[in-house]
Amino acid sequence: MKTRFIFNPNSGKNRRDPWLVRAIPSFIAQHGLDANLVFTDAPGHATVLARKAVAEDCERIVAVGGDGTLNEVAQAVAGTRACLALVPCGSGNGLALHLGIPTAPLRALALLRAGFSRNEMMDTGEADGRPFFNVMGLGFDAEIGFRFNRLERRGLPNYFRTGLAAFCEHRPERVTVTTGGRSVSLDAFLVAVSNSDQYGNNARIAPGARVDDGRLDLVAVRPTGIFGAASLATRLFFGGFDRSASVMRMGGATFTIDRAKPGLFHTDGETHQGPARLEVIVRPRHLRIAVPATTQSRYPARKDAK
């Protein structure tokens, strides 16, 4: 199987300890893979490299990096016959965790051996025309992403510190969410539209969500005080987040999110300036992705898998 590894040397774990630069060629040689390794050198470059890999008939394209690298590579792979594989090296790795892909790079690499993974089709999303594969969001969700992307050191402790500072300064905004002919208006601290069940780090924003059900899950959080926020944070990691009275959840194939003025939103953690009206849609079964072949994966086997 012709394989291309796309390596982001600036992704968190890769930047701190670039040992995978040596491990991947050794893995390729050890297992006799028809594969090579290429490197990104700027934002957006992973998409260029992945498009080239598709044009050169690579059957499997491996994103070695964090959620941003995943997003860039998947943009080029979605809608093609190529299969995306992940070697997660980021700070959150939400989609990998949802799919049961190990976050230890060597264990993720091991799935690329013959018979250790299977290919599945998953849904993808678009927000204002920008693809996302795990989650998009606005409000506090986007503000914390904006700040987090500018940190020199990432990881869960820094995420919490950044989140606390953003929480103290962020103000809710009035939004109207429309899906399937139903509209709901509320003051929202954050709005997230999720494809999988989690942000990353096992923080489950949409418990029970699946990447193969042809729909997305919108979660809006109403303003809450510091103690309410602490309770919600606990629920994120230990379950029941969407059962809180402060949380509204809706499912659908399309969402229109109206807010008072243009502002930030994010796709898989990468922030953008967007219009006052955001259109969010699902593209069912739009991306072929490699998941563990064993039952440890939380992605159930399909009879029509190829």
C-alpha positions as CSV (number, residue, x, y, z in Angstrom):
1,M,0.0,0.0,0.0
2,K,1.6,3.3,-1.1
3,T,1.8,5.5,1.9
4,R,2.9,9.1,2.6
5,F,3.7,10.3,6.1
6,I,3.2,14.1,6.5
7,F,5.1,15.3,9.6
8,N,4.5,18.6,11.3
9,P,7.8,19.4,13.2
10,N,6.1,22.3,15.0
11,S,3.3,20.2,16.6
12,G,3.6,20.0,20.4
13,K,5.3,16.7,21.0
14,N,7.3,16.8,17.8
15,R,8.7,20.3,18.6
16,R,9.7,19.3,22.1
17,D,11.2,15.9,21.2
18,P,11.6,15.2,17.5
19,W,12.5,11.5,18.0
20,L,9.8,10.5,15.6
21,V,11.8,11.9,12.8
22,R,14.1,8.9,13.3
23,A,11.4,6.4,14.4
24,I,9.2,6.7,11.3
25,P,12.0,5.8,8.7
26,S,13.0,2.9,11.0
27,F,9.4,1.7,11.1
28,I,9.1,2.0,7.3
29,A,12.3,0.0,6.8
30,Q,11.5,-2.6,9.4
31,H,8.1,-3.4,8.0
32,G,9.0,-3.0,4.3
33,L,6.4,-0.4,3.6
34,D,6.1,1.4,0.3
35,A,6.2,4.7,2.1
36,N,8.1,8.0,2.5
37,L,8.2,10.9,4.9
38,V,7.7,14.6,4.1
39,F,7.7,17.7,6.3
40,T,5.5,20.7,6.6
41,D,7.2,24.1,6.8
42,A,4.3,26.6,7.3
43,P,0.6,26.7,8.1
44,G,-1.4,25.2,5.2
45,H,1.5,23.3,3.8
46,A,0.1,19.9,5.0
47,T,-2.9,20.4,2.7
48,V,-0.5,21.1,-0.2
49,L,1.5,18.0,0.6
50,A,-1.6,15.8,1.0
51,R,-3.0,16.9,-2.3
52,K,0.2,16.0,-4.0
53,A,0.1,12.6,-2.2
54,V,-3.5,12.0,-3.5
55,A,-2.4,13.1,-7.1
56,E,0.5,10.6,-6.8
57,D,-2.0,7.8,-6.0
58,C,-1.0,7.3,-2.4
59,E,-3.6,4.9,-0.9
60,R,-2.9,6.0,2.7
61,I,-1.8,9.4,3.9
62,V,-0.7,9.7,7.5
63,A,-1.0,12.9,9.5
64,V,1.8,13.1,12.1
65,G,0.9,16.0,14.4
66,G,-2.0,17.6,16.3
67,D,-5.5,18.6,15.5
68,G,-4.4,21.4,13.1
69,T,-2.3,18.9,11.1
70,L,-5.2,16.5,11.0
71,N,-7.5,19.2,9.7
72,E,-5.1,20.3,7.0
73,V,-4.3,16.8,5.7
74,A,-8.0,15.6,5.9
75,Q,-9.1,18.6,3.8
76,A,-7.1,17.1,0.9
77,V,-8.1,13.4,1.6
78,A,-11.8,14.0,2.1
79,G,-13.9,13.0,-0.9
80,T,-11.1,10.9,-2.5
81,R,-10.3,7.2,-2.5
82,A,-7.3,7.7,-0.2
83,C,-7.4,6.8,3.4
84,L,-6.3,9.1,6.3
85,A,-4.4,7.6,9.2
86,L,-3.4,9.4,12.4
87,V,-0.2,9.5,14.5
88,P,-1.5,11.9,17.2
89,C,1.2,14.3,18.5
90,G,-0.9,17.2,19.7
91,S,-2.2,18.5,23.0
92,G,-5.8,17.4,22.7
93,N,-6.1,14.7,20.0
94,G,-9.9,14.6,20.3
95,L,-10.7,12.7,17.1
96,A,-8.0,10.1,17.8
97,L,-9.4,9.5,21.3
98,H,-12.9,9.2,19.9
99,L,-11.8,6.6,17.3
100,G,-9.7,4.6,19.8
101,I,-6.4,5.5,18.1
102,P,-3.6,5.4,20.7
103,T,-2.1,8.8,21.6
104,A,1.3,7.1,22.2
105,P,3.0,7.6,18.8
106,L,4.7,4.2,18.6
107,R,1.4,2.5,19.4
108,A,-0.4,4.5,16.7
109,L,2.4,3.7,14.2
110,A,1.9,0.0,15.0
111,L,-1.7,0.2,13.7
112,L,-0.2,0.8,10.2
113,R,1.0,-2.8,10.0
114,A,-1.0,-5.1,7.8
115,G,-4.1,-6.4,9.6
116,F,-3.9,-4.0,12.6
117,S,-6.4,-1.4,11.2
118,R,-9.4,-1.2,9.0
119,N,-10.8,1.6,6.9
120,E,-14.1,3.2,7.8
121,M,-16.1,6.1,6.3
122,M,-16.8,9.1,8.6
123,D,-18.8,12.3,8.4
124,T,-17.1,15.7,8.1
125,G,-18.4,19.2,8.8
126,E,-18.1,22.6,7.3
127,A,-18.5,26.0,9.0
128,D,-18.7,29.1,6.8
129,G,-17.2,26.8,4.1
130,R,-14.2,25.8,6.3
131,P,-13.9,22.0,6.8
132,F,-13.7,20.5,10.3
133,F,-13.5,16.9,11.3
134,N,-13.9,17.0,15.1
135,V,-15.4,20.2,16.4
136,M,-16.0,23.8,15.6
137,G,-17.1,26.5,18.0
138,L,-17.6,30.2,18.8
139,G,-17.7,32.4,21.9
140,F,-15.5,31.2,24.8
141,D,-14.7,28.1,22.7
142,A,-13.0,30.3,20.0
143,E,-11.5,32.8,22.5
144,I,-9.6,30.1,24.4
145,G,-8.5,28.6,21.1
146,F,-7.2,31.9,20.0
147,R,-5.2,32.3,23.2
148,F,-4.0,28.7,23.3
149,N,-2.6,28.8,19.8
150,R,-0.3,31.6,20.9
151,L,1.2,29.7,23.8
152,E,4.8,28.6,23.5
153,R,4.1,25.6,25.8
154,R,0.8,23.7,25.6
155,G,-0.7,20.7,27.4
156,L,-3.6,20.4,29.8
157,P,-2.2,22.5,32.7
158,N,-1.5,25.5,30.4
159,Y,-5.0,24.9,28.8
160,F,-6.6,25.3,32.2
161,R,-4.6,28.4,33.1
162,T,-5.4,30.0,29.8
163,G,-9.0,29.0,30.2
164,L,-9.3,30.6,33.6
165,A,-7.9,33.9,32.3
166,A,-10.3,33.8,29.3
167,F,-13.2,32.9,31.5
168,C,-12.8,35.9,33.7
169,E,-12.7,38.3,30.7
170,H,-15.1,36.7,28.2
171,R,-18.7,38.0,27.9
172,P,-21.6,35.9,26.6
173,E,-23.4,36.9,23.3
174,R,-26.9,36.5,22.1
175,V,-27.3,33.8,19.4
176,T,-30.1,32.3,17.5
177,V,-29.6,28.7,16.5
178,T,-31.8,27.2,13.7
179,T,-32.0,23.6,12.6
180,G,-34.7,21.6,10.9
181,G,-37.2,24.5,11.0
182,R,-36.7,25.0,14.8
183,S,-35.1,28.2,16.2
184,V,-33.8,28.8,19.7
185,S,-32.4,32.1,21.0
186,L,-30.3,32.3,24.1
187,D,-27.4,34.1,25.7
188,A,-24.5,31.8,25.1
189,F,-21.1,31.6,26.8
190,L,-20.0,29.2,24.1
191,V,-21.5,27.3,21.1
192,A,-19.8,24.1,19.9
193,V,-20.8,21.9,17.0
194,S,-19.3,18.5,17.3
195,N,-18.8,15.6,15.0
196,S,-17.2,13.3,17.6
197,D,-18.1,13.2,21.3
198,Q,-15.1,15.2,22.6
199,Y,-12.8,18.2,22.4
200,G,-9.8,16.2,23.4
201,N,-8.0,15.0,26.5
202,N,-11.2,13.0,27.1
203,A,-13.3,16.1,27.7
204,R,-16.6,14.9,26.3
205,I,-18.6,17.9,25.0
206,A,-21.3,15.7,23.3
207,P,-21.5,12.4,25.0
208,G,-22.7,9.6,22.7
209,A,-22.0,11.6,19.5
210,R,-20.7,9.5,16.6
211,V,-18.8,10.4,13.4
212,D,-20.8,8.0,11.2
213,D,-24.5,9.0,12.0
214,G,-24.9,11.7,9.2
215,R,-25.5,14.5,11.7
216,L,-23.7,16.9,14.0
217,D,-24.4,17.8,17.6
218,L,-24.7,21.4,18.7
219,V,-24.0,22.2,22.4
220,A,-24.6,25.7,23.8
221,V,-23.6,26.7,27.3
222,R,-25.6,29.5,29.0
223,P,-23.7,32.0,31.3
224,T,-22.8,30.5,34.6
225,G,-20.7,31.7,37.6
226,I,-17.4,30.3,38.7
227,F,-18.9,27.6,40.7
228,G,-21.2,26.6,37.9
229,A,-18.3,26.5,35.6
230,A,-16.3,24.3,37.9
231,S,-19.3,21.9,38.0
232,L,-19.5,21.9,34.2
233,A,-15.7,21.2,33.9
234,T,-16.1,18.2,36.2
235,R,-19.0,16.9,34.0
236,L,-16.8,17.4,30.9
237,F,-14.3,14.8,32.2
238,F,-16.5,12.6,34.3
239,G,-19.8,12.5,32.4
240,G,-23.2,14.1,32.2
241,F,-22.1,17.4,30.7
242,D,-25.1,17.7,28.4
243,R,-27.5,16.9,31.3
244,S,-26.7,20.2,33.1
245,A,-29.4,22.8,33.2
246,S,-26.9,25.3,31.8
247,V,-26.4,23.2,28.6
248,M,-28.7,23.1,25.5
249,R,-28.1,20.3,23.0
250,M,-29.5,19.9,19.5
251,G,-28.8,17.5,16.7
252,G,-29.1,18.1,13.0
253,A,-27.5,17.9,9.5
254,T,-27.4,21.7,9.2
255,F,-27.3,24.6,11.6
256,T,-27.5,28.4,11.1
257,I,-26.0,30.3,14.0
258,D,-26.9,34.1,14.0
259,R,-25.0,36.5,16.3
260,A,-25.1,40.2,16.7
261,K,-21.8,40.9,14.8
262,P,-18.9,39.2,13.1
263,G,-16.3,37.5,15.3
264,L,-14.1,34.6,16.0
265,F,-14.9,31.0,15.4
266,H,-12.7,27.9,15.3
267,T,-12.4,24.7,13.3
268,D,-10.6,21.9,15.1
269,G,-8.9,24.5,17.3
270,E,-7.7,26.8,14.5
271,T,-9.3,30.3,14.8
272,H,-10.8,32.5,12.0
273,Q,-12.7,35.7,11.7
274,G,-16.2,34.9,10.6
275,P,-19.5,36.6,9.7
276,A,-22.4,37.3,12.0
277,R,-24.3,34.4,10.4
278,L,-22.5,31.1,10.3
279,E,-23.8,28.2,8.3
280,V,-22.7,24.8,9.5
281,I,-23.3,21.6,7.5
282,V,-22.5,17.9,7.7
283,R,-21.0,15.9,4.8
284,P,-22.0,12.3,5.5
285,R,-19.4,9.5,4.9
286,H,-17.1,12.0,3.3
287,L,-13.7,10.8,4.7
288,R,-12.1,7.3,4.7
289,I,-10.1,6.9,7.9
290,A,-8.0,4.1,9.4
291,V,-9.2,2.9,12.8
292,P,-8.0,0.0,15.1
293,A,-9.1,-3.4,13.8
294,T,-9.8,-4.7,17.3
295,T,-12.9,-4.2,19.4
296,Q,-11.0,-1.7,21.5
297,S,-12.0,0.9,19.0
298,R,-15.1,2.9,19.9
299,Y,-15.9,3.0,16.2
300,P,-18.1,-0.1,15.5
301,A,-17.4,-2.3,12.5
302,R,-19.6,-1.9,9.4
303,K,-20.6,-4.6,7.0
304,D,-19.8,-2.4,4.1
305,A,-16.3,-1.4,5.2
306,K,-13.6,-1.6,2.6
